[in-house]
Amino acid sequence: MNTRYTLKNGYSFSRIINGGWQLSEGHALKSTIEKQDVLKAFHELVSRGFTTFDCADIYTGVEEFYGVFLKEHLAAGGKREDIQFHTKYVPDRSVLAELKPKDVREAVHRSLRKLGVEQVDMIQFHWWEYDIPGYLEALHELQKLKEEGKISQVSLTNFDTPRTREIVESGISISTMQAQYSLLDRRVENAMQAYCKEQDIALLCYGTLAGGFLTDRWLGQPDPADWDNRSLVKYRIIIDDFGGWEAFQELLNILKEMSGRYGCRIANISTAYILQKEAVGGTIIGTRSSRHVDANGQTLALKLEREDVTKIDSFLARHPGPKGEPFELERSEDGPHIKVMLRNLNEKS
């Protein structure tokens, strides 16, 4: 499997992207992060070609942490162009109605300062409420900042297909779409995947390991009632949408049998399956320690045989998972998903 993905405009990034949500101050509920070990992992990841890092302005402390890493990288003789930083611009739900172009500019310049860069490689834009106008105006301002050299790539995260089409038809050049995509959640396959393929927009997939559920750790385990972090809370709801704990365990057993034959782990099978899908440019895998470095290499060395893909597909056909467009359920005020979301930076978990 290729280790990098190149967009139609020549921009290149790692197919496995180092995720940053797990490093956010609002993510951990009980567990702690050894940041020195994380920094060690970052340097090793870059040395092995995993040079792309994902974060967001709403991941408290992560842009600053990436800035610390970049300083260490440069001090050790590395170059700025060795690393790609993909951040997100997620304006608070409470300010959407009053958002002005100057607010967009201030947010981007704030991210530049925190990362310690003159140009951010990618801004991925999110908008909480479609009923509140303004997302097209904000994206046109991001486009201007791109033309001024402050942004290399303008992208989207968690938009649905109709709004993505509207944005593209308004004249905004969109490089990638970040969306949730895993064996448990295949909503992008309903319409988004085909549209991205048509428009040559790369899918950047998060939740591919369902917050760590699609790993050997959970095979044969009872359904727990207590959680270490927000990822597990979020993706336990997805397991219910998929068909419940029993169906989830059936899937893990199928993946475990395959991983034994390939000489790898469940996580490698889960990620490789998504990376082999149409329009997928990369997957975002959370990096919390140096133990994740070797796993990335194993995944990219893996090529699932057709019969194994067919076996997985046959099982998934009986468990279609969450319905609708990407992030549609997460926008519902009546559903359980939205309770996991922090839609304003001043909200507390």
Rosetta blueprint (number, residue, H / E / L):
1 M L
2 N L
3 T L
4 R E
5 Y E
6 T E
7 L L
8 K L
9 N L
10 G L
11 Y L
12 S E
13 F E
14 S E
15 R L
16 I E
17 I E
18 N E
19 G E
20 G L
21 W H
22 Q H
23 L H
24 S L
25 E L
26 G L
27 H L
28 A E
29 L L
30 K L
31 S L
32 T L
33 I L
34 E L
35 K H
36 Q H
37 D H
38 V H
39 L H
40 K H
41 A H
42 F H
43 H H
44 E H
45 L H
46 V H
47 S H
48 R L
49 G L
50 F L
51 T L
52 T E
53 F E
54 D E
55 C L
56 A L
57 D L
58 I L
59 Y L
60 T L
61 G L
62 V H
63 E H
64 E H
65 F H
66 Y H
67 G H
68 V H
69 F H
70 L H
71 K H
72 E H
73 H H
74 L H
75 A H
76 A L
77 G L
78 G L
79 K L
80 R H
81 E H
82 D H
83 I L
84 Q E
85 F E
86 H E
87 T E
88 K E
89 Y E
90 V L
91 P L
92 D L
93 R H
94 S H
95 V H
96 L H
97 A H
98 E H
99 L L
100 K L
101 P H
102 K H
103 D H
104 V H
105 R H
106 E H
107 A H
108 V H
109 H H
110 R H
111 S H
112 L H
113 R H
114 K H
115 L H
116 G L
117 V L
118 E L
119 Q L
120 V E
121 D E
122 M E
123 I E
124 Q E
125 F E
126 H L
127 W L
128 W L
129 E L
130 Y L
131 D L
132 I L
133 P L
134 G L
135 Y H
136 L H
137 E H
138 A H
139 L H
140 H H
141 E H
142 L H
143 Q H
144 K H
145 L H
146 K H
147 E H
148 E L
149 G L
150 K L
151 I E
152 S E
153 Q E
154 V E
155 S E
156 L E
157 T E
158 N L
159 F L
160 D L
161 T H
162 P H
163 R H
164 T H
165 R H
166 E H
167 I H
168 V H
169 E H
170 S L
171 G L
172 I L
173 S L
174 I L
175 S L
176 T E
177 M E
178 Q E
179 A E
180 Q E
181 Y L
182 S L
183 L L
184 L L
185 D L
186 R L
187 R H
188 V H
189 E H
190 N H
191 A L
192 M H
193 Q H
194 A H
195 Y H
196 C H
197 K H
198 E H
199 Q H
200 D L
201 I L
202 A E
203 L E
204 L E
205 C E
206 Y E
207 G L
208 T L
209 L L
210 A H
211 G H
212 G H
213 F L
214 L L
215 T L
216 D H
217 R H
218 W H
219 L L
220 G L
221 Q L
222 P L
223 D L
224 P L
225 A L
226 D L
227 W L
228 D L
229 N E
230 R H
231 S H
232 L H
233 V H
234 K H
235 Y H
236 R H
237 I H
238 I H
239 I H
240 D H
241 D H
242 F H
243 G L
244 G L
245 W H
246 E H
247 A H
248 F H
249 Q H
250 E H
251 L H
252 L H
253 N H
254 I H
255 L H
256 K H
257 E H
258 M H
259 S H
260 G H
261 R H
262 Y H
263 G L
264 C L
265 R L
266 I H
267 A H
268 N H
269 I H
270 S H
271 T H
272 A H
273 Y H
274 I H
275 L H
276 Q L
277 K L
278 E L
279 A L
280 V E
281 G E
282 G E
283 T E
284 I E
285 I E
286 G E
287 T L
288 R L
289 S L
290 S L
291 R L
292 H H
293 V H
294 D H
295 A H
296 N H
297 G H
298 Q H
299 T H
300 L H
301 A L
302 L L
303 K L
304 L L
305 E L
306 R H
307 E H
308 D H
309 V H
310 T H
311 K H
312 I H
313 D H
314 S H
315 F H
316 L H
317 A H
318 R L
319 H L
320 P L
321 G L
322 P L
323 K L
324 G L
325 E L
326 P L
327 F L
328 E H
329 L H
330 E H
331 R H
332 S L
333 E L
334 D L
335 G L
336 P L
337 H H
338 I H
339 K H
340 V H
341 M L
342 L L
343 R L
344 N L
345 L L
346 N L
347 E L
348 K L
349 S L
